[in-house]
Amino acid sequence: MSLNGFINNLSGVENNVENNTKGDSNSEIGKRRSLGKLDIMDEFLNAQVVNKYQQPWRNLTQFLKKDRMTNFFNINPDRFNKETQVKILRLITNNKFDNKNVAYDPQIGEITEVFYKE
């Protein structure tokens, strides 16, 4: 279920509680609880959003390392020939590429230099 669907479901529950208990003081309490749940959910989602690339190179997953390396190759197409690029990506996939061969800036989430010699 998407977040919008979740919110719509909560809104529907809120309206049902309000309609079923008209004239009752509990309807206002039910409305406050629903809004409180939405606020808590919103705070949770905002607090959990993390830039997955802003961590040291050694902590990145293989997929993220391959993505960053592909990005580096696209920015610097003349740095390595295609065969070497494929070889480096294969080494990353097999977890054989040494972390010391990469200068990675976690603040911006980009590779600044690759030190690879064939």
PEBEL-V381504 format. One record per residue. N is the residue number from 1. PSI is psi in radians with two decimals (* if undefined). D_LAST is the distance of its C-alpha to the last C-alpha in Angstrom with 2 decimals. Layout:
BEGIN
N&PSI&D_LAST / N&PSI&D_LAST
END
This chain:
BEGIN
1&2.40&48.69 / 2&2.90&47.56 / 3&-0.70&48.61 / 4&-0.72&51.09 / 5&-0.70&52.62 / 6&-0.79&52.89 / 7&-0.74&54.61 / 8&-0.68&56.92 / 9&-0.75&57.86 / 10&-0.70&58.68 / 11&-0.68&60.65 / 12&-0.72&62.55 / 13&-0.71&63.41 / 14&-0.77&64.53 / 15&-0.67&66.83 / 16&-0.73&68.28 / 17&-0.73&69.07 / 18&-0.73&70.69 / 19&-0.65&72.75 / 20&-0.39&73.88 / 21&0.63&75.10 / 22&2.41&76.78 / 23&-0.14&79.26 / 24&2.47&77.71 / 25&-0.29&76.18 / 26&-0.38&73.36 / 27&-0.67&71.88 / 28&-0.65&70.81 / 29&-0.76&69.24 / 30&-0.69&67.32 / 31&-0.74&66.10 / 32&-0.70&64.91 / 33&-0.76&63.04 / 34&-0.78&61.17 / 35&-0.63&60.21 / 36&-0.71&59.15 / 37&-0.72&56.84 / 38&-0.73&55.28 / 39&-0.73&54.83 / 40&-0.77&53.24 / 41&-0.73&50.88 / 42&-0.78&49.97 / 43&-0.71&49.31 / 44&-0.84&47.18 / 45&-0.68&45.01 / 46&-0.61&44.66 / 47&-0.46&43.75 / 48&-0.11&41.10 / 49&2.07&39.06 / 50&2.44&35.77 / 51&1.94&32.70 / 52&-0.29&30.17 / 53&-0.16&27.28 / 54&1.13&29.01 / 55&2.85&27.73 / 56&2.65&24.87 / 57&-0.75&21.41 / 58&-0.36&21.74 / 59&-0.16&25.03 / 60&2.60&23.94 / 61&2.92&24.03 / 62&-0.74&21.19 / 63&-0.80&22.99 / 64&-0.66&23.29 / 65&-0.77&19.66 / 66&-0.69&18.71 / 67&-0.81&21.48 / 68&-0.65&20.44 / 69&-0.72&16.79 / 70&-0.71&18.32 / 71&-0.75&20.71 / 72&-0.75&18.10 / 73&-0.62&16.46 / 74&-0.62&20.07 / 75&-0.62&20.96 / 76&1.24&17.95 / 77&-0.43&17.35 / 78&-0.02&15.91 / 79&-0.76&13.25 / 80&2.56&10.62 / 81&2.94&11.42 / 82&-0.70&13.06 / 83&-0.74&10.72 / 84&-0.67&7.94 / 85&-0.80&11.10 / 86&-0.71&12.40 / 87&-0.77&9.55 / 88&-0.77&9.90 / 89&-0.64&13.62 / 90&-0.71&13.70 / 91&-0.71&12.20 / 92&-0.74&14.90 / 93&-0.68&17.45 / 94&0.10&16.97 / 95&0.63&17.08 / 96&-0.05&13.90 / 97&2.11&12.24 / 98&2.34&13.32 / 99&-0.44&15.98 / 100&-0.25&15.19 / 101&0.06&12.10 / 102&2.26&14.76 / 103&1.96&17.68 / 104&2.31&20.37 / 105&1.81&23.95 / 106&-0.33&26.30 / 107&-0.71&29.26 / 108&-0.20&28.13 / 109&0.65&25.81 / 110&2.64&22.81 / 111&2.28&19.24 / 112&-0.52&19.35 / 113&2.57&15.73 / 114&2.18&12.28 / 115&1.45&10.17 / 116&2.24&6.63 / 117&2.38&3.78 / 118&*&0.00
END
